[in-house]
Amino acid sequence: LEACKSLYKSFGPHADLYCLAGDAYVRLKLFGDAETAYFSALLLGSSDPSLLSNLANLVHMRGDQLLSYSFLELSSKKTPDFKHLKSVRNSLFPNGKPTSSSTPFQYNADQIATNGHF
């Protein structure tokens, strides 16, 4: 994250930088921050095919199954040949498309970064 901070100061916001930060947050188990970083990468135009599956996993973890499924559908449209898409879909949704989300909006105080912004 320190390297991301340094690169950000030098180059400003770039999609690849936010993808790297998201990966670092996942390794630190700061899933809320990872989701935010991945959303930022998406909004900055990332073309990384794993970004949408990463977002699908994270939002599924916090209980928003419908949004998770939407990310997988978007991924299949943008990169239909992405080899991990089918395994992610089968892992998250073995019974097919969900009909609802268990907890689409929730506050997870345990997922707040204690060291501020990256």
N, C-alpha and C positions, 0 to 999 in steps of 0.2 A: 504494500500500500504506500510505503514511502516513495518507491520508484514511480508509482502512479501519480503521487502528489507532485513530484519533481517534474515529470513529463507534462502534467497539466499546467504547471506554472510556466513552462517553456512554450508549449504548443496550444494550450487552451483545450476546449472540449472536442474530443474526437471519439467516434463510435468504438474503435478498437481499444482505446484506452479504458472506456467504460466496461467493455467486455472483460478486459484483464482485471479490473477492479472487482467486477462481479465474481469472477473465478476466485480471487483472493478472499472475498467475503464468504463465499461458500466454504472454502477450506477452514476459515475461522468460525464457521457455524453461525455467522451473522446473516441469517437468511433474509430478513427484511431489508437489510442494506444491499444484499446481493440482488434482490428483486428490483430495487430502485436503480441500481447501476445498470442492470440488464434493460430495464425500461428506457433508461436514458440512451443506451446504445441503440435501441430500436428506433427511438425518436430521432436520433442523429443519423439514421440511414444505414445501420449495419447490414451487411449482406452475409454475415456468418450464419450458415444454416443451423448450427447448434443453438443459436440464441433463442429461437422460439421453443425448442424442446427444453432448454434450461428454464425458461419462463414457465412453461407448462408444468414442469416438476415443482417449481417453487410455489406457484399459486395453488397447485393441487395439495401441497403439504399444508398450507394454511386453510384449506377447506373450500376453495372456490373451484369446484370441479367443472362447472360450465365454462368459466373463463379458460381453464386449463385445456379443455377440449377445443375451444375456439382457437387457441394458439396452435394446436396440432393441425386443425383444419387449415389455418393460414399457412402453416409450414408446408402442408401437402400441395397447396396451390403455388407457393413461391418456389419451392425446391422439391418437386415430386420424386426426384431420384435420391433424396437424402436417405442413406442406407439405415440410419438408426431410427427413423420415424416409426416404422411398424413396431419395432420392439418397445419403444417408449409408449406408443398407444396401447399395445397389449399389456404392458406392465401397469399402466395407470388405469386403464379401462378394460379389464378382461370381460366385462359384461356388455360392452358397447357404450354408446353415447349415454351420458348421465341425463337424468330428467330434472335434477336440481343440484344446488350447492349446499353443503352442510353449514358452512360458516363463511360466506363470501366477504364479509367485512368484519374484521376483528382487530383488537389492539394486542400486540405481543410485546410487553415491556421487556421481556428477556431477550429480545432480538435487537435492542437498541445498541448502537456502537457507543462504547464508553470513551473513545478517544476522539470524538468529533468527526468532522468530515475528512474524507481521504484527500 
